[in-house]
Amino acid sequence: MKTRILLVEDDQRLAELTAEYLRKNDLEVTIESHGRAAEARIVDERPDLVILDVMLPGKDGFEICRAVRARYRGVILMLTARDEDFDQIFGLELGADDYIAKPVQPRLLLARIKALLRRAPTTAGGGVGENAAASGGTHSELAFGSFRISQATRSAHLGSDGIDLTTAEFDLLWLLARHAGSVLSRDDLLQELRGIGFDGLDRSIDARISRLRRKLGDDPENPTRIKTVRGKGYLFSKHDWQ
């Protein structure tokens, strides 16, 4: 079954050229140019991945991401024409899995899509993603006090409560938990999660850490569960999970 992608882009020529390139690489692509229609299609059609432009008529990409994130468990890759930290961080705070600045080379876009899909164990529509098919059904699970996280089911719980995580949030949380008690630098995390090094400017890890802390009930002013080690990186605590 081909991976289904919904490309939300109002520049018709750019959308058609992008879709044509992705289709040549064995991806099934449909196009939507209007923001309000895109929101409904994401929820109703449940594509495996959404490429979501920020600047759209009717409703912008940020509004769409905010509106669908609780109901859509697939991957959201945001496109922004403005290479500004605010755009990137705001999109990640709303639950986007990744971002890429326009103009983007088709080969880079394809590589980023493949990387995101490799980390997604199941498609939004219920099919098996690349990672699940290759993993052979691994049953890795970690527990720290009342906190449990399972790679097999891609789920995390705090006590009896499930934690609602995006694909990117789960990947980061699993990586931190797997190295509990050790400091991981931004470079370590970016290399593992996105295959790129830290350039001193990328704020995607910081934004996701902030989002994870809120979901884990960590004190943002004095976090104890995911700690900041100044000048070094982040540390997932083995304790403080009563």
Residue, then its C-alpha position, 0 to 999 in steps of 0.5 A: m500500500k502506498t503512503r498517502i500524502l496530503l499536500v496543502e499548498d495554495d501555489q498551484r504550480l508549485a503544488e503540482l511540481t512537488a506532487e509530480y516529484l513525490r509520485k515518481n518516488d512511489l508516494e500517493v499525493t493529493i493536493e488541497s489549496h484552501g485552509r478550511a477545506a484542508e482541516a476537514r480533509i485531514v480529519d476525514e481522510r487521515p492521510d499518513l503524512v500532511i505537508l502543510d504550508v503556513m500561508l494559506p487562504g481561509k485558515d493558515g497552517f498554524e490554525i490548521c495544525r492546532a485544530v487537527r492535532a488532537r484528532y489526527r495522529g499522523v505526521i505533520l510536516m510544516l512548510t514556512a516561507r519565512d526562515e524565522d525561529f518564531d515560525q518554526i518554534f510556534g509550529l512545533e509548539l502546536g504539535a507539528d512533527d517537523y518543519i522545513a523552510k521554503p524554497v525547498q529542494p525536492r530531494l531534501l523534502l523527500a528525504r525529510i518525508k522518508a525520515l519522518l515515516r521511518r519513525a512512524p510505526t503505523t500510518a494514520g489510516g491503519g497501515v504498517g509504516e516502514n519502521a514497524a515492518a522492519s522492527g519485527g514487533t519489538h517489545s521494548e518498554l521502560a518504567f520509572g515509578s509511575f511513568r511507563i513508555s512502550q516502543a512497541t505500542r508507541s504509548a506512554h502513561l503517567g499512572s493510569d493516564g495516557i499521555d497524548l504524544t505526536t510522533a516527534e514527541f514520542d521519539l524524543l521522549w523515548l530517546l531521553a528515557r532510554h538514556a535516563g540518568s545521562v545528559l544528551s546534548r542538542d547535537d546528540l538529539l538532532q543527530e539521532l532524531r533528524g540526522i543533522g547536527f546542531d547548528g547553534l540556532d535550531r530550536s526544535i528540540d527546546a520547543r519539544i522539551s517544553r511541550l513534553r514537560r507540560k504533558l508530563g506535569d513537570d514544573p516549567e520553572n524548576p523541572t525535575r523530570i526532564k532537567t536542563v543541564r546548562g551548557k550541556g543538554y537535557l537529562f531524563s531523571k530516573h527518579d521524581w516519578q511518584 
